[in-house]
Amino acid sequence: MLTRVRGPVGLDLTFARPNFLEVFFELAPALYVVPVAFLSFEGALGVRGYF
């Protein structure tokens, strides 16, 4: 079992037209503490649609 502490920071862009789409970017440093302590970076890029 891995135990981690994450601190995500991100940006999102909401469009005026079409107003139901959003593009986002997230970067999160993650500190894993079990079984061995190490620092990692995780990221995400995606699109959300609101209906």
PDB file of N, CA, C, O and CB in Angstrom:
ATOM      1  N   MET A   1       0.834  -1.186   0.000  1.00  0.00           N
ATOM      2  CA  MET A   1       0.000   0.000   0.000  1.00  0.00           C
ATOM      3  C   MET A   1       0.874   1.242   0.000  1.00  0.00           C
ATOM      4  O   MET A   1       1.786   1.368   0.817  1.00  0.00           O
ATOM      5  CB  MET A   1      -0.946   0.002   1.208  1.00  0.00           C
ATOM      6  N   LEU A   2       0.594   2.161  -0.918  1.00  0.00           N
ATOM      7  CA  LEU A   2       1.331   3.423  -0.987  1.00  0.00           C
ATOM      8  C   LEU A   2       0.550   4.514  -0.269  1.00  0.00           C
ATOM      9  O   LEU A   2      -0.668   4.616  -0.413  1.00  0.00           O
ATOM     10  CB  LEU A   2       1.601   3.827  -2.457  1.00  0.00           C
ATOM     11  N   THR A   3       1.257   5.323   0.498  1.00  0.00           N
ATOM     12  CA  THR A   3       0.653   6.487   1.148  1.00  0.00           C
ATOM     13  C   THR A   3       1.323   7.725   0.582  1.00  0.00           C
ATOM     14  O   THR A   3       2.549   7.813   0.528  1.00  0.00           O
ATOM     15  CB  THR A   3       0.801   6.424   2.714  1.00  0.00           C
ATOM     16  N   ARG A   4       0.503   8.683   0.159  1.00  0.00           N
ATOM     17  CA  ARG A   4       1.079   9.879  -0.456  1.00  0.00           C
ATOM     18  C   ARG A   4       0.359  11.133   0.013  1.00  0.00           C
ATOM     19  O   ARG A   4      -0.781  11.091   0.477  1.00  0.00           O
ATOM     20  CB  ARG A   4       1.019   9.780  -1.982  1.00  0.00           C
ATOM     21  N   VAL A   5       1.064  12.252  -0.126  1.00  0.00           N
ATOM     22  CA  VAL A   5       0.514  13.584   0.111  1.00  0.00           C
ATOM     23  C   VAL A   5       0.638  14.323  -1.210  1.00  0.00           C
ATOM     24  O   VAL A   5       1.729  14.409  -1.773  1.00  0.00           O
ATOM     25  CB  VAL A   5       1.263  14.348   1.293  1.00  0.00           C
ATOM     26  N   ARG A   6      -0.478  14.860  -1.714  1.00  0.00           N
ATOM     27  CA  ARG A   6      -0.506  15.552  -3.010  1.00  0.00           C
ATOM     28  C   ARG A   6      -0.925  16.992  -2.831  1.00  0.00           C
ATOM     29  O   ARG A   6      -1.741  17.303  -1.963  1.00  0.00           O
ATOM     30  CB  ARG A   6      -1.454  14.847  -3.989  1.00  0.00           C
ATOM     31  N   GLY A   7      -0.367  17.881  -3.653  1.00  0.00           N
ATOM     32  CA  GLY A   7      -0.754  19.289  -3.655  1.00  0.00           C
ATOM     33  C   GLY A   7      -0.973  19.778  -5.073  1.00  0.00           C
ATOM     34  O   GLY A   7      -0.073  20.382  -5.657  1.00  0.00           O
ATOM     35  N   PRO A   8      -2.159  19.532  -5.651  1.00  0.00           N
ATOM     36  CA  PRO A   8      -2.379  19.902  -7.055  1.00  0.00           C
ATOM     37  C   PRO A   8      -2.546  21.412  -7.259  1.00  0.00           C
ATOM     38  O   PRO A   8      -3.136  22.116  -6.440  1.00  0.00           O
ATOM     39  CB  PRO A   8      -3.605  19.186  -7.585  1.00  0.00           C
ATOM     40  N   VAL A   9      -2.009  21.865  -8.366  1.00  0.00           N
ATOM     41  CA  VAL A   9      -2.145  23.255  -8.818  1.00  0.00           C
ATOM     42  C   VAL A   9      -2.520  23.174 -10.282  1.00  0.00           C
ATOM     43  O   VAL A   9      -1.942  22.382 -11.026  1.00  0.00           O
ATOM     44  CB  VAL A   9      -0.814  24.106  -8.593  1.00  0.00           C
ATOM     45  N   GLY A  10      -3.489  23.992 -10.713  1.00  0.00           N
ATOM     46  CA  GLY A  10      -3.903  23.870 -12.099  1.00  0.00           C
ATOM     47  C   GLY A  10      -4.516  25.122 -12.676  1.00  0.00           C
ATOM     48  O   GLY A  10      -4.747  26.114 -11.984  1.00  0.00           O
ATOM     49  N   LEU A  11      -4.768  25.044 -13.957  1.00  0.00           N
ATOM     50  CA  LEU A  11      -5.416  26.117 -14.713  1.00  0.00           C
ATOM     51  C   LEU A  11      -6.557  25.525 -15.511  1.00  0.00           C
ATOM     52  O   LEU A  11      -6.480  24.377 -15.951  1.00  0.00           O
ATOM     53  CB  LEU A  11      -4.406  26.846 -15.647  1.00  0.00           C
ATOM     54  N   ASP A  12      -7.604  26.288 -15.701  1.00  0.00           N
ATOM     55  CA  ASP A  12      -8.652  25.852 -16.618  1.00  0.00           C
ATOM     56  C   ASP A  12      -9.077  27.012 -17.495  1.00  0.00           C
ATOM     57  O   ASP A  12      -9.000  28.176 -17.102  1.00  0.00           O
ATOM     58  CB  ASP A  12      -9.860  25.287 -15.848  1.00  0.00           C
ATOM     59  N   LEU A  13      -9.520  26.674 -18.678  1.00  0.00           N
ATOM     60  CA  LEU A  13      -9.944  27.649 -19.676  1.00  0.00           C
ATOM     61  C   LEU A  13     -11.370  27.311 -20.077  1.00  0.00           C
ATOM     62  O   LEU A  13     -11.630  26.248 -20.640  1.00  0.00           O
ATOM     63  CB  LEU A  13      -8.990  27.656 -20.921  1.00  0.00           C
ATOM     64  N   THR A  14     -12.291  28.221 -19.784  1.00  0.00           N
ATOM     65  CA  THR A  14     -13.694  28.047 -20.146  1.00  0.00           C
ATOM     66  C   THR A  14     -13.981  28.942 -21.348  1.00  0.00           C
ATOM     67  O   THR A  14     -13.656  30.129 -21.337  1.00  0.00           O
ATOM     68  CB  THR A  14     -14.646  28.385 -18.940  1.00  0.00           C
ATOM     69  N   PHE A  15     -14.579  28.382 -22.359  1.00  0.00           N
ATOM     70  CA  PHE A  15     -14.843  29.113 -23.598  1.00  0.00           C
ATOM     71  C   PHE A  15     -16.169  29.861 -23.530  1.00  0.00           C
ATOM     72  O   PHE A  15     -17.110  29.413 -22.874  1.00  0.00           O
ATOM     73  CB  PHE A  15     -14.845  28.155 -24.789  1.00  0.00           C
ATOM     74  N   ALA A  16     -16.238  31.002 -24.210  1.00  0.00           N
ATOM     75  CA  ALA A  16     -17.505  31.733 -24.326  1.00  0.00           C
ATOM     76  C   ALA A  16     -18.433  31.019 -25.304  1.00  0.00           C
ATOM     77  O   ALA A  16     -19.639  30.930 -25.077  1.00  0.00           O
ATOM     78  CB  ALA A  16     -17.257  33.194 -24.785  1.00  0.00           C
ATOM     79  N   ARG A  17     -17.863  30.515 -26.385  1.00  0.00           N
ATOM     80  CA  ARG A  17     -18.626  29.731 -27.369  1.00  0.00           C
ATOM     81  C   ARG A  17     -17.759  28.594 -27.850  1.00  0.00           C
ATOM     82  O   ARG A  17     -16.703  28.885 -28.412  1.00  0.00           O
ATOM     83  CB  ARG A  17     -19.096  30.610 -28.569  1.00  0.00           C
ATOM     84  N   PRO A  18     -18.080  27.386 -27.695  1.00  0.00           N
ATOM     85  CA  PRO A  18     -19.245  26.842 -27.001  1.00  0.00           C
ATOM     86  C   PRO A  18     -19.037  26.903 -25.486  1.00  0.00           C
ATOM     87  O   PRO A  18     -17.959  26.578 -24.988  1.00  0.00           O
ATOM     88  CB  PRO A  18     -19.515  25.388 -27.450  1.00  0.00           C
ATOM     89  N   ASN A  19     -20.051  27.313 -24.777  1.00  0.00           N
ATOM     90  CA  ASN A  19     -19.911  27.551 -23.339  1.00  0.00           C
ATOM     91  C   ASN A  19     -19.973  26.285 -22.499  1.00  0.00           C
ATOM     92  O   ASN A  19     -19.862  26.361 -21.276  1.00  0.00           O
ATOM     93  CB  ASN A  19     -20.975  28.492 -22.882  1.00  0.00           C
ATOM     94  N   PHE A  20     -20.147  25.132 -23.115  1.00  0.00           N
ATOM     95  CA  PHE A  20     -20.211  23.881 -22.354  1.00  0.00           C
ATOM     96  C   PHE A  20     -18.870  23.138 -22.318  1.00  0.00           C
ATOM     97  O   PHE A  20     -18.791  22.047 -21.753  1.00  0.00           O
ATOM     98  CB  PHE A  20     -21.275  22.976 -22.947  1.00  0.00           C
ATOM     99  N   LEU A  21     -17.808  23.715 -22.916  1.00  0.00           N
ATOM    100  CA  LEU A  21     -16.495  23.063 -22.929  1.00  0.00           C
ATOM    101  C   LEU A  21     -15.512  23.775 -22.014  1.00  0.00           C
ATOM    102  O   LEU A  21     -15.546  24.997 -21.869  1.00  0.00           O
ATOM    103  CB  LEU A  21     -15.939  23.015 -24.350  1.00  0.00           C
ATOM    104  N   GLU A  22     -14.642  22.993 -21.403  1.00  0.00           N
ATOM    105  CA  GLU A  22     -13.590  23.516 -20.543  1.00  0.00           C
ATOM    106  C   GLU A  22     -12.343  22.665 -20.750  1.00  0.00           C
ATOM    107  O   GLU A  22     -12.433  21.438 -20.788  1.00  0.00           O
ATOM    108  CB  GLU A  22     -14.029  23.521 -19.040  1.00  0.00           C
ATOM    109  N   VAL A  23     -11.193  23.296 -20.883  1.00  0.00           N
ATOM    110  CA  VAL A  23      -9.917  22.607 -21.012  1.00  0.00           C
ATOM    111  C   VAL A  23      -9.142  22.866 -19.731  1.00  0.00           C
ATOM    112  O   VAL A  23      -9.110  23.996 -19.244  1.00  0.00           O
ATOM    113  CB  VAL A  23      -9.117  23.088 -22.281  1.00  0.00           C
ATOM    114  N   PHE A  24      -8.510  21.822 -19.175  1.00  0.00           N
ATOM    115  CA  PHE A  24      -7.782  22.022 -17.921  1.00  0.00           C
ATOM    116  C   PHE A  24      -6.407  21.372 -17.974  1.00  0.00           C
ATOM    117  O   PHE A  24      -6.160  20.434 -18.732  1.00  0.00           O
ATOM    118  CB  PHE A  24      -8.581  21.461 -16.744  1.00  0.00           C
ATOM    119  N   PHE A  25      -5.518  21.913 -17.131  1.00  0.00           N
ATOM    120  CA  PHE A  25      -4.161  21.403 -16.938  1.00  0.00           C
ATOM    121  C   PHE A  25      -3.901  21.381 -15.442  1.00  0.00           C
ATOM    122  O   PHE A  25      -4.241  22.333 -14.739  1.00  0.00           O
ATOM    123  CB  PHE A  25      -3.090  22.279 -17.697  1.00  0.00           C
ATOM    124  N   GLU A  26      -3.302  20.303 -14.948  1.00  0.00           N
ATOM    125  CA  GLU A  26      -3.025  20.166 -13.522  1.00  0.00           C
ATOM    126  C   GLU A  26      -1.648  19.563 -13.336  1.00  0.00           C
ATOM    127  O   GLU A  26      -1.282  18.609 -14.023  1.00  0.00           O
ATOM    128  CB  GLU A  26      -4.100  19.300 -12.824  1.00  0.00           C
ATOM    129  N   LEU A  27      -0.888  20.117 -12.410  1.00  0.00           N
ATOM    130  CA  LEU A  27       0.414  19.585 -12.029  1.00  0.00           C
ATOM    131  C   LEU A  27       0.402  19.421 -10.516  1.00  0.00           C
ATOM    132  O   LEU A  27       0.036  20.343  -9.787  1.00  0.00           O
ATOM    133  CB  LEU A  27       1.593  20.521 -12.503  1.00  0.00           C
ATOM    134  N   ALA A  28       0.805  18.237 -10.047  1.00  0.00           N
ATOM    135  CA  ALA A  28       0.729  17.958  -8.611  1.00  0.00           C
ATOM    136  C   ALA A  28       2.016  17.287  -8.136  1.00  0.00           C
ATOM    137  O   ALA A  28       2.302  16.152  -8.517  1.00  0.00           O
ATOM    138  CB  ALA A  28      -0.494  17.065  -8.291  1.00  0.00           C
ATOM    139  N   PRO A  29       2.796  17.988  -7.301  1.00  0.00           N
ATOM    140  CA  PRO A  29       3.896  17.288  -6.645  1.00  0.00           C
ATOM    141  C   PRO A  29       3.310  16.320  -5.619  1.00  0.00           C
ATOM    142  O   PRO A  29       2.379  16.663  -4.891  1.00  0.00           O
ATOM    143  CB  PRO A  29       4.886  18.295  -5.967  1.00  0.00           C
ATOM    144  N   ALA A  30       3.860  15.122  -5.569  1.00  0.00           N
ATOM    145  CA  ALA A  30       3.353  14.094  -4.658  1.00  0.00           C
ATOM    146  C   ALA A  30       4.508  13.530  -3.848  1.00  0.00           C
ATOM    147  O   ALA A  30       5.533  13.134  -4.402  1.00  0.00           O
ATOM    148  CB  ALA A  30       2.627  12.963  -5.437  1.00  0.00           C
ATOM    149  N   LEU A  31       4.335  13.497  -2.550  1.00  0.00           N
ATOM    150  CA  LEU A  31       5.330  12.922  -1.651  1.00  0.00           C
ATOM    151  C   LEU A  31       4.811  11.575  -1.180  1.00  0.00           C
ATOM    152  O   LEU A  31       3.828  11.507  -0.441  1.00  0.00           O
ATOM    153  CB  LEU A  31       5.626  13.870  -0.439  1.00  0.00           C
ATOM    154  N   TYR A  32       5.458  10.517  -1.599  1.00  0.00           N
ATOM    155  CA  TYR A  32       5.118   9.168  -1.154  1.00  0.00           C
ATOM    156  C   TYR A  32       5.921   8.896   0.114  1.00  0.00           C
ATOM    157  O   TYR A  32       7.121   9.163   0.161  1.00  0.00           O
ATOM    158  CB  TYR A  32       5.416   8.089  -2.271  1.00  0.00           C
ATOM    159  N   VAL A  33       5.264   8.371   1.130  1.00  0.00           N
ATOM    160  CA  VAL A  33       5.953   8.170   2.408  1.00  0.00           C
ATOM    161  C   VAL A  33       6.052   6.713   2.837  1.00  0.00           C
ATOM    162  O   VAL A  33       6.851   6.396   3.717  1.00  0.00           O
ATOM    163  CB  VAL A  33       5.257   8.942   3.476  1.00  0.00           C
ATOM    164  N   VAL A  34       5.273   5.821   2.250  1.00  0.00           N
ATOM    165  CA  VAL A  34       5.323   4.402   2.621  1.00  0.00           C
ATOM    166  C   VAL A  34       5.379   3.601   1.333  1.00  0.00           C
ATOM    167  O   VAL A  34       4.561   3.913   0.467  1.00  0.00           O
ATOM    168  CB  VAL A  34       4.084   3.980   3.506  1.00  0.00           C
ATOM    169  N   PRO A  35       6.190   2.655   1.096  1.00  0.00           N
ATOM    170  CA  PRO A  35       7.178   2.061   1.993  1.00  0.00           C
ATOM    171  C   PRO A  35       8.500   2.819   2.026  1.00  0.00           C
ATOM    172  O   PRO A  35       9.257   2.675   2.986  1.00  0.00           O
ATOM    173  CB  PRO A  35       7.432   0.643   1.589  1.00  0.00           C
ATOM    174  N   VAL A  36       8.805   3.637   0.988  1.00  0.00           N
ATOM    175  CA  VAL A  36      10.030   4.437   0.955  1.00  0.00           C
ATOM    176  C   VAL A  36       9.641   5.858   0.585  1.00  0.00           C
ATOM    177  O   VAL A  36       8.794   6.060  -0.287  1.00  0.00           O
ATOM    178  CB  VAL A  36      11.081   3.850  -0.059  1.00  0.00           C
ATOM    179  N   ALA A  37      10.240   6.839   1.228  1.00  0.00           N
ATOM    180  CA  ALA A  37       9.918   8.239   0.944  1.00  0.00           C
ATOM    181  C   ALA A  37      10.585   8.694  -0.356  1.00  0.00           C
ATOM    182  O   ALA A  37      11.797   8.557  -0.521  1.00  0.00           O
ATOM    183  CB  ALA A  37      10.361   9.144   2.116  1.00  0.00           C
ATOM    184  N   PHE A  38       9.780   9.236  -1.278  1.00  0.00           N
ATOM    185  CA  PHE A  38      10.308   9.832  -2.496  1.00  0.00           C
ATOM    186  C   PHE A  38       9.310  10.853  -3.038  1.00  0.00           C
ATOM    187  O   PHE A  38       8.115  10.784  -2.753  1.00  0.00           O
ATOM    188  CB  PHE A  38      10.612   8.744  -3.556  1.00  0.00           C
ATOM    189  N   LEU A  39       9.820  11.796  -3.818  1.00  0.00           N
ATOM    190  CA  LEU A  39       9.018  12.868  -4.401  1.00  0.00           C
ATOM    191  C   LEU A  39       8.759  12.552  -5.866  1.00  0.00           C
ATOM    192  O   LEU A  39       9.655  12.109  -6.584  1.00  0.00           O
ATOM    193  CB  LEU A  39       9.726  14.243  -4.249  1.00  0.00           C
ATOM    194  N   SER A  40       7.533  12.781  -6.302  1.00  0.00           N
ATOM    195  CA  SER A  40       7.142  12.519  -7.674  1.00  0.00           C
ATOM    196  C   SER A  40       6.282  13.682  -8.170  1.00  0.00           C
ATOM    197  O   SER A  40       5.718  14.429  -7.370  1.00  0.00           O
ATOM    198  CB  SER A  40       6.379  11.168  -7.789  1.00  0.00           C
ATOM    199  N   PHE A  41       6.187  13.828  -9.476  1.00  0.00           N
ATOM    200  CA  PHE A  41       5.300  14.821 -10.065  1.00  0.00           C
ATOM    201  C   PHE A  41       4.275  14.108 -10.932  1.00  0.00           C
ATOM    202  O   PHE A  41       4.617  13.237 -11.732  1.00  0.00           O
ATOM    203  CB  PHE A  41       6.097  15.866 -10.892  1.00  0.00           C
ATOM    204  N   GLU A  42       3.025  14.485 -10.764  1.00  0.00           N
ATOM    205  CA  GLU A  42       1.933  13.909 -11.535  1.00  0.00           C
ATOM    206  C   GLU A  42       1.230  15.038 -12.264  1.00  0.00           C
ATOM    207  O   GLU A  42       1.147  16.154 -11.750  1.00  0.00           O
ATOM    208  CB  GLU A  42       0.941  13.117 -10.625  1.00  0.00           C
ATOM    209  N   GLY A  43       0.732  14.765 -13.433  1.00  0.00           N
ATOM    210  CA  GLY A  43       0.064  15.803 -14.199  1.00  0.00           C
ATOM    211  C   GLY A  43      -1.146  15.269 -14.928  1.00  0.00           C
ATOM    212  O   GLY A  43      -1.303  14.063 -15.118  1.00  0.00           O
ATOM    213  N   ALA A  44      -1.998  16.194 -15.333  1.00  0.00           N
ATOM    214  CA  ALA A  44      -3.194  15.831 -16.084  1.00  0.00           C
ATOM    215  C   ALA A  44      -3.527  16.946 -17.058  1.00  0.00           C
ATOM    216  O   ALA A  44      -3.322  18.126 -16.773  1.00  0.00           O
ATOM    217  CB  ALA A  44      -4.387  15.555 -15.137  1.00  0.00           C
ATOM    218  N   LEU A  45      -4.036  16.555 -18.197  1.00  0.00           N
ATOM    219  CA  LEU A  45      -4.511  17.470 -19.226  1.00  0.00           C
ATOM    220  C   LEU A  45      -5.812  16.876 -19.721  1.00  0.00           C
ATOM    221  O   LEU A  45      -5.877  15.684 -20.022  1.00  0.00           O
ATOM    222  CB  LEU A  45      -3.456  17.668 -20.402  1.00  0.00           C
ATOM    223  N   GLY A  46      -6.855  17.698 -19.809  1.00  0.00           N
ATOM    224  CA  GLY A  46      -8.123  17.123 -20.221  1.00  0.00           C
ATOM    225  C   GLY A  46      -9.145  18.137 -20.671  1.00  0.00           C
ATOM    226  O   GLY A  46      -8.913  19.345 -20.645  1.00  0.00           O
ATOM    227  N   VAL A  47     -10.286  17.610 -21.085  1.00  0.00           N
ATOM    228  CA  VAL A  47     -11.408  18.412 -21.541  1.00  0.00           C
ATOM    229  C   VAL A  47     -12.643  17.969 -20.768  1.00  0.00           C
ATOM    230  O   VAL A  47     -12.900  16.775 -20.615  1.00  0.00           O
ATOM    231  CB  VAL A  47     -11.620  18.274 -23.085  1.00  0.00           C
ATOM    232  N   ARG A  48     -13.402  18.945 -20.284  1.00  0.00           N
ATOM    233  CA  ARG A  48     -14.660  18.661 -19.600  1.00  0.00           C
ATOM    234  C   ARG A  48     -15.811  19.213 -20.453  1.00  0.00           C
ATOM    235  O   ARG A  48     -15.699  20.270 -21.073  1.00  0.00           O
ATOM    236  CB  ARG A  48     -14.673  19.284 -18.155  1.00  0.00           C
ATOM    237  N   GLY A  49     -16.895  18.479 -20.460  1.00  0.00           N
ATOM    238  CA  GLY A  49     -18.098  18.930 -21.132  1.00  0.00           C
ATOM    239  C   GLY A  49     -19.247  18.989 -20.160  1.00  0.00           C
ATOM    240  O   GLY A  49     -19.491  18.026 -19.433  1.00  0.00           O
ATOM    241  N   TYR A  50     -19.954  20.089 -20.131  1.00  0.00           N
ATOM    242  CA  TYR A  50     -21.087  20.271 -19.244  1.00  0.00           C
ATOM    243  C   TYR A  50     -22.379  20.207 -20.067  1.00  0.00           C
ATOM    244  O   TYR A  50     -22.575  20.988 -20.998  1.00  0.00           O
ATOM    245  CB  TYR A  50     -20.978  21.620 -18.473  1.00  0.00           C
ATOM    246  N   PHE A  51     -23.245  19.272 -19.708  1.00  0.00           N
ATOM    247  CA  PHE A  51     -24.491  19.090 -20.455  1.00  0.00           C
ATOM    248  C   PHE A  51     -25.681  19.292 -19.557  1.00  0.00           C
ATOM    249  O   PHE A  51     -26.821  19.180 -20.008  1.00  0.00           O
ATOM    250  CB  PHE A  51     -24.547  17.706 -21.092  1.00  0.00           C
TER     251      PHE A  51
END
